[in-house]
Amino acid sequence: MKRDVLLILVNHRRETAENVQKILTGWGCYIKTRLGIHDGVLENCSDSGLIFLELPGDDLTKHEEIVRKLNLLNGVDAKLISLEV
């Protein structure tokens, strides 16, 4: 069984979050699971965050295209990880 997981590190969240969200919304049918983590809340909200995505299916071309689009954004580092059992 193979699973593709996409890890996205977002710096400068206040400036980049909206563009990251637009990309993820546009590719929503290719995202099975999404988890976002950042430190702090309210007045102590951090300016960086980590997003975990589980990408279903075997269409590596589509998965790599999501990564490419995210990495075009300043302050975003996306890595695709394929795990196989």
C-alpha positions in Angstrom: 0.0 0.0 0.0 1.3 3.4 -1.0 0.5 6.7 0.6 1.4 10.2 -0.4 1.8 12.9 2.3 2.5 16.5 1.6 4.2 18.6 4.3 3.9 22.4 4.0 5.9 24.8 6.1 4.4 28.3 6.0 6.4 31.3 7.2 5.0 34.7 7.4 1.5 33.3 7.8 -0.2 36.6 7.9 1.1 37.4 4.4 1.0 34.0 2.8 -1.9 32.1 4.4 -4.5 33.5 1.9 -2.6 32.4 -1.1 -1.9 29.0 0.4 -5.6 28.6 1.1 -6.5 29.5 -2.5 -4.2 26.8 -3.9 -5.5 24.2 -1.4 -9.1 25.0 -2.2 -8.5 24.7 -5.9 -7.0 21.3 -5.4 -9.5 20.2 -2.8 -10.6 17.1 -4.6 -7.0 15.8 -4.4 -6.8 16.2 -0.6 -8.2 13.5 1.7 -6.9 14.7 5.0 -5.7 18.1 6.2 -4.2 19.1 9.5 -2.8 22.5 10.3 -0.6 23.3 13.3 0.8 26.5 14.6 2.1 27.6 18.0 0.3 30.1 20.1 -3.2 31.6 20.1 -4.9 35.0 20.4 -2.3 37.7 21.0 0.6 35.1 20.9 -0.2 33.6 17.5 3.0 32.4 15.7 3.9 33.7 12.3 4.7 30.2 11.0 2.7 27.0 10.7 2.9 23.4 9.4 0.2 21.7 7.3 -0.1 18.0 6.8 -2.0 16.7 3.8 -2.9 13.2 2.8 -3.2 13.0 -1.0 -5.3 10.0 -2.3 -4.8 8.1 -5.5 -1.8 7.3 -7.6 -1.6 10.4 -9.8 1.9 11.5 -8.9 1.8 14.2 -11.7 -1.1 15.9 -9.9 0.6 15.6 -6.5 3.8 17.1 -7.8 1.9 20.0 -9.4 0.4 20.9 -6.1 3.9 21.0 -4.6 5.2 23.1 -7.5 2.4 25.7 -7.1 2.9 25.9 -3.3 6.7 26.3 -3.7 6.2 29.3 -6.0 4.9 31.2 -3.0 7.4 33.2 -1.0 7.8 31.8 2.5 6.4 28.4 1.7 8.3 25.1 1.6 6.3 22.1 0.5 7.7 18.5 0.3 5.9 15.4 -1.0 6.7 12.2 0.8 5.6 8.8 -0.6 5.4 6.0 2.0 4.9 2.3 1.0 4.2 -0.6 3.2 
